[in-house]
Amino acid sequence: MMKKKMIGQLVLTVCLLGGGLGMAGEPAATSSTTPIPTIAVLPFESKVAKEGVGSAIADLLTVKLGESGDMELADRVSIDKTMAELNLSASGLVGKDSQVKIGQLVGARIIITGSVFKSGDNKSYIVAKVIGVETSLVKGCSVSGIGDPLEMVPDLSNRIQATIRKNVAALLPPVLTRPTILEELKKVCGSGSGKKVYVKVSEQTAQNIDPAAETELQKLLQGLEFTVVESPDQADFRITGEGIAEQSGHFKGFFSATARLELRLYAKDGALIASDRQVETVAGPAANVAAKEALAQAALALAKRLVPQIK
């Protein structure tokens, strides 16, 4: 299932770089260099008597969006597991922090959620929110009708697809690069003032590539004027973790890799300061290039959250 979905994403990437086509062969509304990222469909809040309709809408909507062929959907099982870990129900998904956290943990940059309710004239409404989890931009669309709300999901899917294609560039943040993260972190936490940091990340890929996440973190810390040391005994702080990157699809010479990276930040006395994890999916001209870039992107995303805690 993952490979099939990822091939769809890669097809979109190739098409967009070559000019792109939208629905029914018409020009795509997205930027020529902005592929649609992974999307997570969260349960809809239900304000109707029918039990389970909010989750059923999310399940059916995931299927319908997946049928479009150009949208990568986060696995529903992973979403449900993550929600359970965070002790979240559908009613707890309205908070920005919850939405962002779920996106980070399942590798999604766009989240779809919303609510279903009935009016006084017994008309059903489904209101969907398309949310850029890192930009906080929200775009909305809705459907209404008489009868079972589930019968309106195909129409809602079409409207959501059009909304995403039209607004994908605005929904996404700028691409993470070391220079941009450096500038952002300098504003947040200033100079590292020579503080000694030890970095060790165990990274596993099918290609046995160089430690991309570890290298990215070391270079970033050096750019912030921390001193990167080779022994944990010399360090004021330690960053350790594990990363894995696997090929998740390919199409006509383009390969996709999904990386999961977990990092922990320790003080000199061994006390755990923070721990976090990130999932990233990246497409590239070779499997090892995509895997390495996915790990590097995950490292940069985590650095934004962990480095400010080195004090």
C-alpha positions in Angstrom: 0.0 0.0 0.0 2.8 2.4 0.9 4.7 1.8 -2.3 1.6 2.3 -4.4 0.8 5.6 -2.7 4.4 6.7 -3.0 4.5 6.0 -6.7 1.5 8.3 -7.0 3.5 11.0 -5.2 6.5 10.5 -7.4 4.3 10.6 -10.5 3.1 14.0 -9.4 6.6 15.2 -8.7 7.7 14.2 -12.2 4.6 15.8 -13.8 5.0 19.0 -11.9 8.6 19.5 -12.8 7.6 19.0 -16.4 4.8 21.5 -16.4 2.1 19.4 -14.6 -1.4 18.4 -15.2 -4.4 18.7 -12.9 -7.7 16.9 -13.0 -9.1 15.8 -16.4 -5.9 16.9 -18.2 -6.2 20.6 -17.2 -3.2 22.7 -16.1 -2.5 22.1 -12.4 -3.2 24.9 -10.0 -0.1 24.1 -7.9 3.4 25.6 -8.4 5.5 23.9 -11.0 8.0 23.0 -8.3 5.6 22.2 -5.4 4.7 18.5 -5.2 1.8 17.6 -2.8 3.3 16.3 0.5 2.0 13.6 2.7 -1.5 14.2 4.0 -3.0 12.9 7.3 -6.8 12.7 7.5 -7.9 12.9 11.2 -11.3 11.9 12.6 -14.0 14.5 12.1 -15.8 15.7 15.2 -19.4 14.4 15.1 -22.3 16.5 16.3 -24.9 14.0 15.0 -26.6 11.1 16.8 -25.1 8.4 14.5 -22.2 6.8 16.4 -18.8 6.6 14.8 -19.7 8.8 11.8 -16.7 11.1 12.4 -14.2 8.3 12.1 -16.1 6.8 9.2 -15.9 10.0 7.3 -12.1 10.1 7.8 -11.8 6.5 6.7 -13.8 7.0 3.5 -12.2 10.3 2.8 -8.7 8.6 3.0 -9.8 6.0 0.5 -11.2 8.6 -1.9 -8.2 10.9 -1.7 -5.9 7.9 -2.3 -7.8 7.0 -5.4 -6.8 10.3 -6.9 -3.4 8.8 -7.6 -1.4 11.9 -6.8 -1.9 12.2 -3.0 0.3 10.5 -0.4 -1.8 9.6 2.6 -0.5 8.8 6.0 -1.5 5.3 7.2 -4.7 5.3 9.2 -3.3 2.7 11.7 -0.3 5.0 12.4 -2.6 8.0 12.9 -4.9 6.0 15.4 -1.8 4.7 17.2 -0.3 8.2 17.5 -3.6 9.7 18.7 -3.8 6.9 21.4 -0.2 7.7 22.5 -1.1 11.4 22.8 -4.4 10.6 24.5 -6.4 12.5 21.9 -10.0 12.1 20.7 -11.6 13.8 17.8 -12.7 16.7 20.0 -9.1 17.2 21.1 -7.8 17.8 17.6 -8.9 21.4 17.4 -5.7 22.6 19.1 -2.8 23.7 16.8 -0.2 21.9 19.0 -2.0 18.6 18.8 -2.3 18.9 15.0 1.4 19.8 14.6 2.5 17.0 16.8 0.5 14.4 14.9 1.9 15.7 11.6 5.4 15.4 12.9 5.0 11.9 14.2 3.3 10.4 11.1 5.3 12.4 8.6 2.4 14.6 7.3 2.7 18.3 6.4 -1.0 18.8 5.6 -3.8 17.7 7.9 -7.4 17.4 7.1 -10.0 17.4 9.8 -13.4 19.0 10.5 -16.9 18.4 11.8 -20.2 17.0 10.8 -23.5 18.3 12.0 -27.2 18.8 11.2 -29.2 22.0 10.9 -32.7 22.6 12.1 -34.2 21.6 8.8 -32.5 18.1 9.1 -29.9 19.0 6.5 -26.5 17.5 7.1 -23.2 19.5 6.7 -19.6 18.4 6.6 -17.1 21.2 7.1 -13.5 20.3 6.3 -10.3 22.2 7.3 -7.2 21.8 5.3 -4.3 22.8 7.6 -0.7 23.4 6.9 0.7 22.0 10.1 3.9 24.1 10.0 2.4 27.3 8.6 -0.9 27.2 10.5 -2.6 28.3 7.3 -6.2 26.9 7.2 -8.3 26.5 4.1 -11.9 25.3 4.3 -14.5 23.7 2.2 -17.8 22.0 2.8 -20.7 20.0 1.5 -24.3 19.7 2.5 -27.4 17.6 1.7 -30.3 15.5 2.9 -29.6 12.0 4.0 -26.6 10.0 5.2 -23.5 12.2 5.6 -21.2 9.4 4.2 -22.9 9.8 0.8 -21.5 13.3 0.6 -17.8 12.2 1.1 -17.0 11.7 -2.6 -18.1 15.3 -3.3 -16.1 16.5 -0.3 -13.0 14.6 -1.5 -13.2 16.4 -4.9 -13.5 19.8 -3.1 -10.6 19.0 -0.8 -8.4 17.9 -3.7 -9.1 21.2 -5.5 -8.3 23.2 -2.4 -5.0 21.4 -1.8 -3.9 21.7 -5.5 -4.7 25.4 -5.5 -3.1 26.3 -2.2 -0.3 23.7 -1.7 2.6 26.2 -2.0 1.1 28.5 0.6 0.2 25.6 3.0 3.9 24.5 3.1 6.8 26.2 4.9 10.0 27.0 3.1 12.2 23.9 2.4 14.5 23.2 5.4 18.1 24.0 4.7 21.0 24.4 7.1 21.5 28.1 6.4 17.9 28.9 7.0 17.8 26.8 10.2 21.0 28.5 11.4 19.6 31.9 11.0 16.4 31.0 12.8 18.2 29.3 15.7 20.6 32.3 16.0 17.6 34.5 16.6 16.1 32.1 19.1 19.0 31.0 21.2 22.0 33.0 20.0 25.6 31.7 20.1 26.6 28.3 21.5 29.6 30.1 23.1 31.8 27.1 22.7 29.6 24.7 24.8 30.8 21.1 24.1 28.3 18.8 22.5 28.7 15.1 21.6 26.5 13.8 18.8 26.0 10.1 18.0 23.2 8.8 15.8 22.9 5.2 14.8 21.6 5.2 11.2 20.4 2.3 9.2 19.6 2.2 5.5 19.5 -0.4 2.8 22.4 1.3 1.1 24.6 1.7 4.2 25.1 5.4 3.4 27.1 7.9 5.4 25.5 9.1 8.7 23.5 11.9 7.2 21.6 13.0 10.3 24.6 12.9 12.5 26.7 14.9 10.0 23.9 17.5 9.5 23.6 18.0 13.3 27.3 18.4 13.8 27.6 21.0 11.0 24.6 22.9 12.3 26.0 23.0 15.9 29.4 24.1 14.6 27.6 26.9 12.7 26.0 28.0 15.9 29.5 28.2 17.6 29.1 25.0 19.7 32.2 22.8 20.0 31.5 19.3 18.7 33.6 16.8 20.6 34.4 13.1 19.8 34.0 11.7 23.3 30.9 11.8 25.5 33.2 12.3 28.5 34.3 15.6 27.1 30.8 16.9 26.6 28.5 19.4 28.4 25.6 18.0 26.5 25.0 14.8 24.5 22.7 14.2 21.6 22.1 10.5 20.8 19.5 8.7 18.7 18.5 6.3 16.1 17.5 6.8 12.5 16.2 4.5 9.8 15.5 5.3 6.1 13.8 2.9 3.7 12.9 3.1 0.0 9.2 3.6 -0.2 8.6 3.8 -4.0 10.1 4.5 -7.4 8.9 5.6 -10.8 10.8 6.1 -14.0 14.2 6.8 -12.4 12.8 8.7 -9.4 13.1 7.1 -6.0 11.4 7.9 -2.7 12.7 7.2 0.8 11.0 7.6 4.2 13.1 8.3 7.2 12.2 8.1 10.9 14.6 9.8 13.3 14.5 9.7 17.1 16.8 12.0 19.2 17.5 12.5 22.9 19.2 15.4 24.5 21.1 14.8 27.8 22.8 17.1 30.3 26.4 16.4 31.5 25.1 14.6 34.6 23.1 12.2 32.4 19.7 13.8 33.0 17.3 13.6 30.0 16.5 17.2 28.9 14.3 16.3 25.9 13.4 13.6 23.5 11.6 13.9 20.1 11.1 12.1 16.8 10.4 13.1 13.2 9.3 11.3 10.0 10.2 12.7 6.6 9.6 11.5 3.1 11.8 12.7 0.2 12.1 11.9 -3.5 15.3 11.9 -5.4 17.1 10.6 -8.6 18.6 7.7 -6.7 17.5 5.6 -3.7 20.6 6.5 -1.6 20.3 10.2 -2.3 16.6 10.2 -1.2 17.4 8.2 1.9 20.2 10.5 2.9 18.2 13.7 2.2 15.2 12.3 4.2 17.5 11.7 7.3 19.0 15.1 6.9 15.6 16.8 6.7 14.4 15.0 9.8 17.6 16.1 11.6 17.0 19.7 10.7 13.4 19.6 11.8 14.4 18.1 15.2 17.2 20.6 15.6 14.7 23.4 15.5 13.1 22.0 18.5 16.0 20.5 20.5 18.9 23.0 20.1 17.1 25.9 21.9 17.0 23.6 25.0 20.8 23.5 25.1 21.4 26.2 27.8 
